């Protein structure tokens, strides 16, 4: 169901399907692969094969056109996409992203915004 309330996000989100490699920062180093559903300079929504607790931290490696950027991410929310199916929508905010990676992400997203206008 689409959210109909007031927009609270600080940065505009772009619907896109970049690949994301991720693993828990603490605990298992098992790397998983997913696609994001949308992204902004501040965070993203991706599908995951398991739920994560609010506040958990993930190490992220995001495949943008021609380059990877890395960051940590703090889980905001993780919930089942459909009852009985082990696929979860997981929202997170970026943390500990280096300035050069942040600039690359911001430039990429600005290019996508220009293309859809």
C-alpha positions in Angstrom: 0.0 0.0 0.0 1.4 3.4 -0.9 2.1 5.9 1.8 -0.2 8.9 1.5 1.1 11.1 4.3 3.4 14.1 4.2 6.8 13.5 2.8 9.4 13.4 5.6 12.5 12.4 3.7 15.4 14.8 3.6 16.6 13.7 0.2 14.5 12.7 -2.9 14.4 8.9 -3.6 14.8 7.4 -7.0 13.3 4.1 -8.0 16.1 2.0 -9.4 17.4 -1.6 -9.2 21.2 -1.4 -8.4 22.8 -4.5 -7.0 23.8 -4.5 -3.3 26.1 -6.9 -1.5 25.6 -6.8 2.2 26.5 -8.6 5.5 26.1 -7.9 9.2 28.8 -5.7 10.7 28.7 -7.7 13.9 28.2 -11.4 13.8 28.0 -13.4 10.6 30.2 -12.3 7.7 27.9 -14.2 5.3 27.5 -12.0 2.2 24.2 -11.8 0.5 23.2 -10.1 -2.7 20.0 -8.1 -3.4 18.5 -5.4 -5.5 17.5 -2.1 -4.1 14.0 -0.8 -4.9 14.8 2.9 -4.3 17.7 5.0 -3.1 18.6 8.5 -2.0 21.8 10.1 -0.6 20.5 9.3 2.9 19.4 5.7 2.5 17.6 3.0 0.5 15.0 0.3 0.4 16.0 -3.2 -0.6 14.6 -6.7 -0.5 16.3 -9.2 1.8 16.0 -12.9 2.3 15.6 -12.5 6.1 14.4 -9.8 8.5 16.7 -7.5 10.4 16.2 -5.9 13.8 15.7 -2.2 14.0 19.1 -0.5 14.6 21.2 -3.5 13.3 24.1 -2.4 11.1 25.0 -3.8 7.7 28.1 -3.4 5.6 27.0 -2.4 2.1 28.7 -2.5 -1.3 26.5 -0.9 -4.0 27.0 -1.5 -7.7 26.4 1.8 -9.6 27.1 2.2 -13.3 30.8 1.6 -13.7 31.7 1.8 -10.0 31.1 0.5 -6.5 30.4 2.6 -3.4 30.6 1.3 0.1 28.9 2.3 3.3 27.5 1.0 6.5 23.7 1.1 6.9 21.5 1.2 10.0 18.2 -0.7 9.7 15.1 1.5 10.1 12.6 -1.2 9.4 12.4 -4.7 8.0 9.0 -6.4 7.3 7.7 -9.3 5.2 6.7 -8.4 1.7 4.0 -11.0 1.6 2.7 -13.3 4.3 4.3 -16.8 4.1 7.1 -15.8 1.6 10.6 -15.3 3.0 11.2 -11.9 1.3 11.5 -8.7 3.3 11.5 -5.1 2.5 14.3 -3.5 4.5 14.7 0.2 4.9 18.0 1.6 6.1 19.9 4.8 6.4 23.5 5.2 5.3 26.1 5.7 8.0 29.9 5.9 7.8 29.9 6.5 4.0 33.2 8.1 2.9 33.0 11.5 1.3 34.2 10.3 -2.2 31.6 7.5 -2.2 28.9 9.9 -1.1 29.8 12.3 -4.0 29.7 9.4 -6.5 26.3 8.3 -5.2 25.0 11.9 -5.3 26.3 12.5 -8.8 24.8 9.3 -10.1 21.4 10.1 -8.5 21.5 13.6 -9.9 22.1 12.2 -13.3 19.1 9.9 -12.9 16.9 12.8 -11.7 17.9 14.9 -14.7 17.0 12.0 -17.1 13.5 11.5 -15.7 12.6 15.2 -15.7 
